[in-house]
């Protein structure tokens, strides 16, 4: 599950709220072991996602670098090339938003 979490810092354009929430969701899924929590755990699960997203947002906002921002399209193409090299088939080019 966590291999789906993408680097969100130092990209142009910056990470969106959806990308941050998606990364938080993947992290909470990994920690809890639930893809979808039971009704009894749904509130705790959603609260954890919100807290992790808040922490991630704070982290991304406070980091500094002198490096040039990476271009999302270039990074996406590199990922597709790695996938082709690894699996020998074209990677799906659906809605790639880094999350």
ABEGO torsion letter per residue (X at the ends): XAAABBBABGBOBBBBAAAAAAAAAAAAAAAAGBABBBAAAAAAAAAAAAAAAAAAAAAAAABBBABBBBBAAAAAAAAAAAAAAAAGBBBBABBBAGX
